[in-house]
Amino acid sequence: MIKIVFLRHAHTEKDPSVNASLWGLSDEGKKQAENICKLPVIKNVDKIYLSEERKTLLTVKPLIENKKEYETFSFFNEVKRGDKFLSDEDFEKEKIKQLQDLSYHAFNGESGKEALSRFKEGVDRVKEEGKTVLIVTHGTVLNLYFADLLGVYDKLPERWKKTDFCAYGVTENDIVVKDII
């Protein structure tokens, strides 16, 4: 069996002066990270894969400190976006447009289709028979991937809004056994 646990990073501390890929965790996010790493489904993984964004590493820092093996993979980065910091309202509008039209290049970056293809390639590369793998990633690519597995593209905007920080989902042999929402 191939089991993969997908985890969205913990709540971040937004800093408009730096690129979002460099953001750290908020106080709330640090507590979320401590709690999520205690769950057996997370704690008992064999290998961890992270996006290149700092917040994913910080989310599983308690596991890594306990000598869990990890690797950083660009395949698991969030949908590529520009460097411009947007207000919450402007970000929300752009994100919804991106989730409604998977060919749209939101934030002057990657389209949803391109991001999904990249993410799926990464998942295929880390599958390991008989092992439980943890992929720590981001809300948009997670929703694209789970929408693809579940065939619910039409519900992407609503699903994205319901995906909490530290939300996790589980697949076994590419079948969703626990949804991210």
N, C-alpha and C positions, 0 to 999 in steps of 0.2 A: 504494500500500500504506500502511496505517496501522500503525505499529509503536509499541508502548508497552512500556517497561521499568518494572517495579514493584520498588521497593526498600524493604525494611524498614530502619528506622533502626538505627544502631549501638548497642552495649551502653551502658546508662545507669548513672549514679551515682544510686542511690535516696536520696532525702532525705525522711524522713517529715514534716519541718516545712513543706514546700511542696507544692503541687499537682503531680501527675505531669507535667502539661503544661509545667512549668518546669524539669524535670530536665535536667541536662547529661549529657555523655558521661563514662564512666569512662575510666581510662587505657587499658584494653583496647579500649574503644569508639573512642577517638581513633586507635589503631593500625588498627582495622578500617576506619574512615573513610578514612584515608590510603590503605590498600590497595585498597579497593573503587573509589575514584575513579581509580585507575590502570588499571582494566580497560577495554579498548576499548569494550565494550558500554555502559558507563556514561559513559566519557570523551567518546564521540562523539555524545552526544545533542544535539538541536537546542534543546530547551527543557526546563526543570525546573519541576515543580509540587510544592509542599511542603504538608504539613499545617500547622496553626497552632502545633503543639507545637515547642518549641525544639530538641529532639533531632534533628528531621528536618533543620533548617537546619544544625546542627553536623555532621551526617553528610556533607553534600555541600559543606561549606565550601571544601575545596580546589578544587572545580569553579567555585564562585561567585567565588572569588578570581581565577580565570583568565577572568573576564568572561563566564561563562555566564549567560544570561538566566534568571531564575526568577520565580515568582509563588506566593504563599501562597493556598491554597484551603481553606475549612472543610470542603468535601466529603471531603477526604482525612484528616480527623481520625480518631483511634481511636474505637471505640464509646464514646459518652458515658457517663461514670461519675461517681459522687459524689466528694466530696473526701476521704472517710475513707481513711486508710492502713491496709492490711491486711497481716497476716503473709503470708509466701510460701505457707504451707499454706492459709490462708483464701482468699487470692486464687485459688489453683489450684482449689479446690472451686467457687467462684463462677464462674470462667471455664469450667470443664467443664460446669456446669449450663447456662450461657448457650449453649454450643456444641451441646449436646444438644437444647435447646429454643429455637428461634430466636424464639419469641414472648416468652421470659422477659426481664424487665427487670433484668438483673444490675447490681449496684452502685447500685441506685436510679437507673438511667440509661436508656439506649436499648436496645431489643431488637435482636437480631441481624438480624431482617428490616428494621427501620427503618434500621439502619446500612448494610446491603447496598444498600438502595434509594438512600440518600443518596450512597454511594460510586459506584454505577453511574451516577447522574446526573452526578457530577463527571467520570467517565471519558468519558462521551458529550460533555461540553462541551469537553474538551481534545483530542479526536481531531483530527488534522490530516493530511490526505492528503499523502504524500510526506515527512513529517517523522518523526523519532524523538523521542518524548516520554518523559521520566523522571518517574515519580510516586514521591515519597519519602513513605512512610506507616508503618503500624503492623501488627503481627502478626495481630491479630484480624480487622480489616477485610480484610487481604490474604487470609487464609484463607477468609473468607466469599466473597470475590469469586472466588477460584480454585476453590473448591468448587462455586460456581454454574456457572462455565464448564465444569468437568470433570464435573459431575453426581455429586459425591462427598460430599454433605451428611452421610451416615452415618459418614464417616471424619474429620469435623472435629476432635474432641478429639485424635486421634492425630496428625493433620497439624499442628495448632497446637503440640503438644509437640516436633515435629521441625523447626519453623521457626526457624532460627538468626537471630541478629542479623546484619544486612547480607545476609540471604538475598534473592535476586532472582529474578524470573520475567519472561518475555517473551511478549507476544502479538503476532500479526500478523493484522490484520483479524479481531480477536476470537477467534482460535484460539490456544490455548496451544502455543507452540513450545519453551518452557523452563518447567518447573514451579518453584514456590518451594521445594519440598522435594526 
